[in-house]
Amino acid sequence: MRGMRGDERGAVAVEFALVVPVLLMVIFAIVEFGLIYNAQIQVTASAREGARAAALGAPLAQAKSTAVAAAPSLSPALTAENVSVSPASCAPGTNVTVTIVNYRLNSISGMFTGGIELSGKAVMRCGA
């Protein structure tokens, strides 16, 4: 029995060396997905806050700045160029749409070399 154990010496190290790269890829994929999902939630919440501001009668520039300010932890940060408000003025009883476009999230693991493009959209009825 002892002779057979000696023949298997080092097999665990070889198996470990074969499994570790796969495990690391799975861990990086989970972390990357979590970061992308978190950024998508922030982009959508940002659009919602911009739509809320526009629906309450805020000027176009203020609605855009409200949307940008609603996602302070995004990296790279949102800019006013990423925010689209339609229509420019909000008449009571109509809908205002705020869309976050062309927001590119950089990949931390390198799995997505060009980054991920995220967008968010919110529609609210304009108030009096």
N, C-alpha and C positions, 0 to 999 in steps of 0.2 A: 503494500500500500504506500509506503513512504517513497518508493521509487517513482510511482506515478505522479505524486504531488510535485516532486522535483522537476519532472518534465513539463509541468504546466506553469512553472514559475515565470512570471513576467507576462502571462496572458492577460491578466487584469489590466496591466498598464497599457497593453496594446489595444484592448477593447475600449478603455477610457480615452485613449488618444483618437480612436475612430468616432466615438460618440460626442466628445466635447464640441467639435465644430458645429455639429447639427444642433446641439442644445443651445449654443451661443446664438446661432441664427434664429432659432425660435424665440429666444429671449429678446433679441433685438427687434424682431418682427412685432412682438407683443408691445414693447415700449413704443415703437414707431407708430403702431396703430393707435395706442392710447393718446399720443401727442397729436396725431391728426384728428382724432375724434374730439379732443378737447378744443382744438383750434376751430373745428367746424361749429361746435356749440357756441363759441365766442363770436364767430362771424355772424351766425344766425341771430344771436342775442343783440349784437350791435345793430343789425338791420332793424330788429324789432324796436329798439330804443330810438333810432332815427325816425322810424315811422310814427312812433308815439309822439315825438316832439313835433313832427310835421302835422300830425292830425290835431294837435292842440293849438295850431296856428303859428308855430315858429317859422321865421323866414328860412329860405332854402339853405343859406350858409350856416345858420344855427342848427338846422336839422342834420346837416352833414357833420358838423363839429360834435354834435351829441352822439352820432353814430360812431365817430372815431374815438371819442372819449369813453365809450361803453366797453371798449376792449383794450384796456391799458397793458395787459400782459402778453399780447400777441407780439411775436418777434419773427420777422420784421413787423413794425407797427403799421396799422392801417393809415391811409392818407385820405384826404378829401377826394382825390382822383379815383379811389376805389369805390366811392359812394355815389350812387345814382338815385335821384329823387324824381318821381314822376307822378302827377304833374307838378310844375314849379310852385303853384299856389294851390291852396286847399280850400275849396268852397264847401260849406256845410252840406252833408248828405252824399258827397262824392268820396271816392276811395283815393288814398295816397299809397304809392308803392315805393319802398326803399329797397334797393338791390345793392349788395356788395359784390363787385365783380373784379376779376383779375387779381385776386389776392393769392400770391404764391408763397407757400410754406416750404421752407428749406428742409431737406431730409437730414437728420442727424447721423443716421447709420450709413448713408450712401446707397441705400437700396433704390432710391428714386433720385437719379442723378440730376434731373431737370427740376426737381421740386414737385410739389403737388398744388394744383390750382383749386382753390376753394371759392365758393360763392354762397351767399345767403340772401333770402328775400323775405320781406314782411309787407303785408297789406293791412291798412287800418282805415276805418271810416272817419272822415273829417268831422270834427265837432263844431258847435256853434260858437 
